[in-house]
């Protein structure tokens, strides 16, 4: 190079103006002294000749270290850093690994370091890789006749959306039909299966009129059975009621003793407690919570659902639980894995892990004629579910992730106070410590050993990180 990368000044005595040696401590990694072009030593300093030039050249077998920094969405701090080596004789990096690219993201070529990249001395040895959320995501809005997949208005498809963003859709007015589901739904966009469904019934008909006779449970079960009738304790003694319910054998065996993690966060490092949860996500959670022996006894990859394709991430969860009768599909042969689950549907699935409990009268003011009445009342009697301050349960409301883990923790008997959560517990930027669901989410996202107190609460003693079949 024509310009030096470093200069130092020194003095010699006029009586002995000879420089016998110079320092080579600043020689870059992978380089060696170019004795041919460097000033020969010893060197006699004169008024006219007072500059010693030292040249470094690349060593043939020397290696240069370079750094690759990975960034998310233009953030200032990298989320991962790796190191590599190239020969100084050919210091070119042709490719870097993109295996750590989160689902739903893509390379941001506009601001990432261009490849191939030539590594020089310390001033140029960092390759920066930026990932950005994909913007080719789409979602679908369906307008269905209640509890069917019969459309009552044209399907709406929205394209070119950004992965991880929240989108909100409002129900539309349809002549001759009235809305029976939520009027507004917000979802967080995933890579696929982004679906919002609104349900309607014909004006003048009842909800029951729009349902198939054989679709009376949470999944529109395709068999001919209907929910068991609970005999009121006012008619018979409680012991007789329990005996009548003995036929409701638990179909699943949950691991209530080992408190391992059953809920995961998202690739963007959020947990989204107020987001909704889909039918396949619920299937995956209950699959994880089965005891090992029971899971092995019912495991299968075979199923009859027409919309659960081979290779889908949740196929084993859905197929295995369906094999045991814990979850069921719809009368049209579908399972609708990407559809959000309602509070009533979840109460029914949870009830399949225990005997139904007797109850006297409805626990909530809005479930008297609901198809899941028996299961909701049983879950309320067990203390698994709670209603709202106005006395309602809102059975057809989509359930949030926070409400979901609260119910699951109640089923499992997981209870912890904030002060008994260990400081090294997982945290997420969208998990507010002051939120009502903070303790419930913590109990779901951390595997922990514990001591159970007499009041049912647990004191955590250690957080551990098992390899789980997630």
PyMOL commands that set and color helices and strands:
alter all, ss='L'
color gray80, all
select helices_A, chain A and resi 14-16+88-90+208-210+238-247+279-289+292-298+315-323+343-351+373-382+401-412+418-420+438-445
alter helices_A, ss='H'
color red, helices_A
select strands_A, chain A and resi 18-19+31-33+43-44+56-58+63-72+80-87+92-93+105-107+117-118+126-133+137-145+156-161+166-170+177-179+184-188+195-202+447-452+458-464
alter strands_A, ss='S'
color yellow, strands_A
deselect
rebuild
show_as cartoon
